[in-house]
Amino acid sequence: MTSLYLLIPLSLLLLALAVWAFFWAVNNDQFDDLDGPAHRILFDDDLAEPPKRRPAKTPAERDEPRP
């Protein structure tokens, strides 16, 4: 029974801390755009420059016999 005198105020304090953290996150726009970063990773390659093509290898570089 004596442990309830400690656990009830502690749980109320923890609840108050969680409510404060939630409202702080809402006020600081932490939940503003939830879908943007998830979709941005899929289309990230479109923004980068295209990969540079390597020149074609000559027969000597391919280790093919010359005709």
C-alpha positions, 0 to 999 in steps of 0.5 A, spaced: 500 500 500 505 504 501 508 503 494 502 506 491 503 513 495 510 513 490 507 510 484 501 514 483 504 521 483 510 518 479 505 515 474 501 522 473 508 526 473 510 521 467 503 522 464 504 530 464 511 529 461 508 525 455 502 530 454 507 536 454 512 532 449 506 531 445 504 538 445 511 541 444 512 536 438 505 539 435 507 546 436 514 545 433 511 542 426 514 535 428 508 532 425 507 537 419 509 533 413 509 525 414 509 523 407 514 527 404 520 524 406 517 517 405 516 518 398 522 523 397 527 517 397 523 513 392 524 519 387 531 521 389 535 519 383 531 523 378 534 529 382 541 527 381 545 528 374 545 521 370 551 517 371 556 518 366 557 513 360 564 509 360 567 509 353 566 502 349 572 498 350 577 496 344 578 489 342 585 489 346 582 491 352 577 486 351 582 481 350 579 478 344 583 476 338 584 480 332 582 478 326 
